[in-house]
Amino acid sequence: MLAVHSWRVFRRNCYLSTRTWWVFLSGLVEPLLLFLSVGVVVGNAVHPDVSDAMPTGDHAYLRFVFSGLLAVGVMNGAIYESTLNFFYRYHHLRSYDVVLTSPLTSRSVVIGEAMTAWLRGILYGAIYGVIGCSFALINLPQFAAMLPWLPLGAFGFAGLGIWLASLMRSWNDLELVNLVMLPMVMLACVFFPLSAYPQLIGDAVRWLPLSMLATCMRGVQDGTMDRLAAAGLAAFALVGMACLWRAVAKADRLLLRS
């Protein structure tokens, strides 16, 4: 019954997303603007041989940045849905006060919210993949090869976001999430390769969740998959599952409080 009830929460959220489609599209704006400003404008000033880790050929830096921003889109979709939207629904709208008078349980609500965040992360990544195909930055086989990695990254961020939302007590706590996400976008392997860092800093940046997802996307794009990053991304998905389990464990205290 838990799976059935979670599916109903997930289906409800999907229906509401079709009624508030502008909220869904708003999360696509930031990476798209970064792609057009940094990738297109700044990319014209970047020499293609600036690093051995850069791809070669026409629009080399644009293709390099694209795979990183695709990873940013996955992170944004999953994190914003699991933190901002979930917190808004249960803390401000109190949407689940009525829902929980039905046979639905608080645990099914949390799992349904995680499923919604997971799907949004995947959809954002898929939409950016379509944009990349339209710009001829990737081809269809590369796009198809990227798709299996999107659920791993989205699930890790969704589980982490649900757990963070369960710890929030006010809107000010959401600023702490942005305080972590923005530096991670700038420091992870999105705009420059890992080899640009000193060895010690590079070893730390390598294990950022966004770096691992961006490295996997770039590996599919270039045909040079980093097995260490792939294993790290799988481990991050397990971390997301553990975070989700912690959030589910405290679901009653979170949603049934007076």
C-alpha positions as CSV (number, residue, x, y, z in Angstrom):
1,M,0.0,0.0,0.0
2,L,2.9,2.4,0.6
3,A,3.9,2.2,-3.1
4,V,0.3,2.8,-4.2
5,H,-0.1,5.8,-1.9
6,S,3.3,7.2,-2.9
7,W,2.2,6.9,-6.5
8,R,-0.9,8.9,-5.8
9,V,1.1,11.7,-4.2
10,F,3.5,11.6,-7.2
11,R,0.6,11.7,-9.7
12,R,-1.0,14.7,-7.8
13,N,2.2,16.6,-8.0
14,C,2.6,15.9,-11.7
15,Y,-0.9,17.2,-12.3
16,L,-0.2,20.4,-10.4
17,S,2.9,20.9,-12.4
18,T,0.8,21.0,-15.6
19,R,-1.3,23.7,-14.0
20,T,1.8,25.7,-12.9
21,W,4.0,25.0,-15.9
22,W,5.8,28.4,-15.5
23,V,7.3,27.2,-12.2
24,F,8.6,24.1,-14.0
25,L,10.2,26.2,-16.8
26,S,11.7,28.7,-14.3
27,G,14.3,26.1,-13.2
28,L,15.6,25.8,-16.7
29,V,16.5,29.5,-17.0
30,E,19.7,29.6,-14.9
31,P,21.7,26.9,-16.7
32,L,20.4,28.1,-20.1
33,L,21.6,31.7,-19.4
34,L,25.0,30.4,-18.2
35,F,25.2,28.3,-21.4
36,L,24.5,31.3,-23.6
37,S,26.7,33.8,-21.7
38,V,29.7,31.8,-20.5
39,G,29.6,29.0,-23.2
40,V,28.8,31.2,-26.2
41,V,30.3,34.6,-25.3
42,V,33.2,33.7,-23.2
43,G,33.8,30.5,-25.2
44,N,34.9,32.6,-28.2
45,A,37.8,33.9,-26.2
46,V,39.0,30.5,-24.9
47,H,41.7,28.8,-26.9
48,P,40.8,25.2,-27.7
49,D,44.3,24.0,-26.6
50,V,44.1,25.6,-23.2
51,S,44.2,22.2,-21.6
52,D,44.6,18.5,-22.6
53,A,41.2,17.9,-20.9
54,M,39.4,20.2,-23.3
55,P,37.8,18.7,-26.5
56,T,39.2,19.8,-29.8
57,G,37.6,21.1,-32.9
58,D,35.0,23.8,-33.6
59,H,33.1,25.1,-30.6
60,A,35.3,23.0,-28.3
61,Y,34.7,25.1,-25.1
62,L,31.0,25.3,-25.9
63,R,30.8,21.5,-26.0
64,F,32.8,21.3,-22.8
65,V,30.6,23.6,-20.9
66,F,27.4,22.0,-22.2
67,S,28.0,18.7,-20.5
68,G,28.7,20.5,-17.2
69,L,25.6,22.6,-17.4
70,L,23.5,19.5,-18.2
71,A,24.6,18.2,-14.9
72,V,23.7,21.6,-13.3
73,G,20.2,21.2,-14.8
74,V,19.7,17.8,-13.2
75,M,20.9,19.2,-9.8
76,N,18.6,22.2,-10.0
77,G,15.6,20.3,-10.9
78,A,15.9,17.7,-8.1
79,I,17.1,20.1,-5.4
80,Y,14.6,22.9,-6.0
81,E,11.7,20.5,-6.2
82,S,12.7,18.6,-3.1
83,T,13.6,21.6,-1.0
84,L,11.8,24.8,-2.1
85,N,8.6,23.3,-3.4
86,F,8.3,20.6,-0.8
87,F,8.9,23.0,2.0
88,Y,6.4,25.4,0.5
89,R,3.8,22.8,0.3
90,Y,4.1,21.3,3.8
91,H,5.2,24.4,5.8
92,H,3.4,27.3,4.1
93,L,0.4,25.9,2.3
94,R,-0.1,23.1,4.8
95,S,-1.3,21.0,1.8
96,Y,-0.9,17.7,3.6
97,D,-3.0,18.6,6.7
98,V,-6.1,17.5,4.7
99,V,-4.4,14.8,2.7
100,L,-3.2,13.0,5.8
101,T,-6.9,12.6,7.0
102,S,-7.2,10.1,4.1
103,P,-5.6,6.6,4.1
104,L,-2.4,8.3,2.8
105,T,0.4,8.2,5.4
106,S,3.1,10.7,6.0
107,R,5.8,8.3,4.7
108,S,4.0,7.9,1.4
109,V,3.9,11.7,1.1
110,V,7.7,12.0,1.6
111,I,8.4,9.2,-0.9
112,G,5.9,10.7,-3.4
113,E,7.7,14.1,-3.1
114,A,11.1,12.4,-3.6
115,M,9.7,10.7,-6.8
116,T,8.5,14.1,-8.0
117,A,12.0,15.6,-7.5
118,W,13.7,12.7,-9.1
119,L,11.5,13.0,-12.2
120,R,12.0,16.7,-12.4
121,G,15.8,16.3,-12.3
122,I,15.6,13.7,-15.1
123,L,13.4,15.9,-17.2
124,Y,15.7,18.9,-16.9
125,G,18.6,16.8,-18.0
126,A,16.7,15.3,-20.9
127,I,15.5,18.8,-22.0
128,Y,19.1,20.1,-22.0
129,G,20.1,17.0,-24.0
130,V,17.5,17.9,-26.6
131,I,18.9,21.5,-26.6
132,G,22.4,20.0,-27.1
133,C,21.3,18.0,-30.0
134,S,19.7,21.0,-31.6
135,F,22.9,22.9,-31.3
136,A,24.8,19.9,-32.7
137,L,26.9,19.7,-29.5
138,I,26.0,16.1,-29.1
139,N,24.5,13.5,-31.4
140,L,21.6,11.2,-30.8
141,P,23.8,8.1,-29.8
142,Q,25.6,10.3,-27.2
143,F,22.3,11.6,-25.9
144,A,21.0,8.1,-25.6
145,A,24.2,7.1,-23.7
146,M,23.7,10.0,-21.3
147,L,20.2,9.0,-20.3
148,P,21.1,6.1,-18.0
149,W,23.2,8.4,-15.9
150,L,20.5,11.0,-15.3
151,P,18.4,8.9,-12.9
152,L,21.5,8.2,-10.7
153,G,22.4,11.9,-10.3
154,A,18.8,13.0,-10.0
155,F,18.0,10.4,-7.3
156,G,21.1,11.4,-5.2
157,F,20.1,15.1,-5.3
158,A,16.4,14.3,-4.7
159,G,17.1,12.2,-1.6
160,L,19.6,14.7,-0.3
161,G,17.1,17.6,-0.9
162,I,14.2,15.8,0.9
163,W,16.4,15.2,3.9
164,L,17.5,18.9,4.0
165,A,13.9,20.0,3.7
166,S,13.0,17.8,6.7
167,L,15.6,19.8,8.7
168,M,14.3,23.3,7.7
169,R,12.3,25.3,10.1
170,S,12.0,28.7,8.3
171,W,12.4,30.2,4.9
172,N,15.8,31.5,5.9
173,D,17.1,27.9,5.9
174,L,16.6,27.8,2.1
175,E,19.4,30.4,1.8
176,L,21.8,27.9,3.2
177,V,21.0,25.5,0.3
178,N,21.7,28.2,-2.2
179,L,24.9,29.1,-0.2
180,V,26.1,25.6,-1.0
181,M,24.8,25.1,-4.5
182,L,26.2,28.3,-6.1
183,P,29.8,27.8,-5.1
184,M,29.5,24.1,-6.1
185,V,28.4,25.2,-9.6
186,M,31.4,27.6,-9.9
187,L,34.0,25.2,-8.4
188,A,32.9,21.9,-9.9
189,C,34.1,20.8,-13.3
190,V,31.5,22.8,-15.2
191,F,33.5,25.7,-16.7
192,F,37.0,24.3,-16.5
193,P,38.6,20.9,-16.2
194,L,39.9,19.3,-13.0
195,S,43.5,19.7,-14.2
196,A,43.1,23.5,-13.7
197,Y,43.3,23.0,-9.9
198,P,46.3,22.3,-7.8
199,Q,46.6,18.6,-6.9
200,L,45.3,18.9,-3.3
201,I,42.3,21.1,-4.2
202,G,41.5,19.0,-7.3
203,D,41.3,15.8,-5.3
204,A,38.7,17.4,-3.1
205,V,36.7,19.0,-6.0
206,R,36.7,15.6,-7.8
207,W,34.3,14.2,-5.2
208,L,31.7,16.9,-5.3
209,P,28.4,15.3,-6.5
210,L,28.1,17.8,-9.3
211,S,31.7,17.2,-10.4
212,M,31.1,13.4,-10.6
213,L,27.9,13.9,-12.6
214,A,29.5,16.4,-15.0
215,T,32.5,14.1,-15.5
216,C,30.2,11.2,-16.4
217,M,28.3,13.4,-18.9
218,R,31.6,14.6,-20.4
219,G,32.9,11.1,-20.5
220,V,29.9,10.0,-22.5
221,Q,30.3,13.0,-24.8
222,D,34.0,12.4,-25.5
223,G,34.1,8.6,-25.2
224,T,36.5,8.6,-22.3
225,M,34.4,7.5,-19.3
226,D,36.1,8.0,-15.9
227,R,35.3,4.8,-14.0
228,L,36.2,6.5,-10.7
229,A,33.6,9.2,-11.3
230,A,31.0,6.6,-12.4
231,A,31.6,4.7,-9.2
232,G,31.4,7.9,-7.2
233,L,28.1,8.8,-8.8
234,A,26.6,5.4,-8.0
235,A,27.8,5.8,-4.4
236,F,26.1,9.3,-4.3
237,A,22.9,7.6,-5.4
238,L,23.2,5.3,-2.3
239,V,23.8,8.4,-0.2
240,G,20.6,9.9,-1.6
241,M,18.8,6.7,-0.6
242,A,20.1,6.9,2.9
243,C,19.1,10.5,3.2
244,L,15.6,9.6,1.9
245,W,15.4,6.8,4.5
246,R,16.2,9.3,7.3
247,A,13.5,11.7,6.0
248,V,10.9,8.9,5.8
249,A,11.8,7.9,9.4
250,K,10.9,11.3,10.7
251,A,8.0,11.8,8.4
252,D,5.3,11.6,11.1
253,R,7.1,14.2,13.3
254,L,7.6,16.4,10.2
255,L,4.1,16.4,8.8
256,L,1.9,15.6,11.8
257,R,3.2,18.3,14.1
258,S,0.7,20.7,15.5
